[in-house]
Amino acid sequence: MTDADSPSGEHRPRLRAWGYLFGGMFVGLAALAVVVGLMACVVFLVTVPLLPKVARLARRLAAFERERTGRFLGTAIPPPPKPEGADPFTELSSPPSRRDLGWLGIQASLGTLTGAIAVGSPAGFVQNVVYGVIWPYFPGITTTVAMPVESWGDAWLAWLTALAYGLMGVLLVPPLARWYSRLSAARLAPPRLTLVERLAEVTATRAAALEAHGTELRRIERGLHDGTQNRLVAVVMHLGMAERALRRNPDAALPLVLTAQNAATDALTELREVVRSIYPPVLADRGLEGAVTSLAAHCAIPCTLGVGELPRVPAAVEAAAYFVIAEALTNAVKHSGAKQITVGLRAQDRMLVVEVTDDGTGGADEGLGSGLLGIRRRVDAFDGTTEVSSPRGGPTVVRVAIPTGA
């Protein structure tokens, strides 16, 4: 007999439904408080400076409920994109914030009501059963439906009322929890893209992929043309000079051969560097975790690495994550003035998530050639997302999510 077939397994979904709605009542009360706080910040000029804090509290509450509802439904609810702009009024007017505000209103009303039903049904059952038993010691005690209990006949009516509460809980709470969890998930999740929007997004992603591919090819071509090719030409020239020297003065040929050997060694080294920039051999030898560990160990700034459980992902995704971390570390070393860097790498909801944080001076700008634009283009090629937070004074956080295709 499995857990699902056992009596305890049969009651587990009902208990989860009660727990979900019961927790939703407290979330609803918190949502009501946030709604009142937002209204107070908008209406009263004195409280306007508190608006950003209340808006952040609303987003945190929505994120908490997104995770809680996702656990109940057994599926992750994707978060909406973060609202852009530092102005709190601009943030509140953005589509993601408007959806969260709409959810706040629903949770403050329906969430509190459905939670009250989940709490009231067992409470009413217990209260009426107890009142039907203790009425001789407390004559005239009143049930939950305002009926005084003054006789055993009234006690039987109290017990029937308790039965009604129990049936309401057993029959109503599970479907109510399923209905409200789906309603909440639909409101908390980002809206589905229309076909036109999705086509525009795919077109932009394809253009970014082609641009990134072209940039990569140009970089490889420059590396081969300006470095390796020139050194190989030098090898050929020195070997030609050594050949002529052998015919005329064999003693003078040895230095030329040694020079050609050194040039060939340099050419081989540069060729290896070009190959390593296409797909680092350390990825093939040690995997993504080992490769990133090596990057963190060789970073000029003390670097703390946190790696979660990583499933096997396509080689192209591993290479993209590796280069993102390498570029972010290089940017931090060159521009941030940081004393500590933290690198996080984990798999989450079929995404490979990279997060690089430094405690530097902040103010990173993609338009200033800091390498962030290259990171974004590389990630866009995989239909991933790149988020950069770098206020003046720091810290700078680069967060990348790349679909694994799993």
Secondary structure as GFF3:
##gff-version 3
##sequence-region A 1 406
A	DSSP	alpha_helix	7	43	.	.	.	ID=ss1
A	DSSP	three_ten_helix	45	50	.	.	.	ID=ss2
A	DSSP	alpha_helix	51	73	.	.	.	ID=ss3
A	DSSP	alpha_helix	88	93	.	.	.	ID=ss4
A	DSSP	alpha_helix	95	106	.	.	.	ID=ss5
A	DSSP	pi_helix	107	111	.	.	.	ID=ss6
A	DSSP	alpha_helix	112	134	.	.	.	ID=ss7
A	DSSP	beta_strand	141	142	.	.	.	ID=ss8
A	DSSP	beta_strand	148	149	.	.	.	ID=ss9
A	DSSP	alpha_helix	152	188	.	.	.	ID=ss10
A	DSSP	alpha_helix	195	222	.	.	.	ID=ss11
A	DSSP	pi_helix	223	229	.	.	.	ID=ss12
A	DSSP	alpha_helix	230	248	.	.	.	ID=ss13
A	DSSP	three_ten_helix	250	252	.	.	.	ID=ss14
A	DSSP	alpha_helix	253	278	.	.	.	ID=ss15
A	DSSP	alpha_helix	281	297	.	.	.	ID=ss16
A	DSSP	beta_strand	303	307	.	.	.	ID=ss17
A	DSSP	alpha_helix	315	331	.	.	.	ID=ss18
A	DSSP	pi_helix	332	336	.	.	.	ID=ss19
A	DSSP	beta_strand	341	348	.	.	.	ID=ss20
A	DSSP	beta_strand	351	358	.	.	.	ID=ss21
A	DSSP	three_ten_helix	366	368	.	.	.	ID=ss22
A	DSSP	alpha_helix	372	380	.	.	.	ID=ss23
A	DSSP	beta_strand	385	389	.	.	.	ID=ss24
A	DSSP	beta_strand	396	403	.	.	.	ID=ss25
###
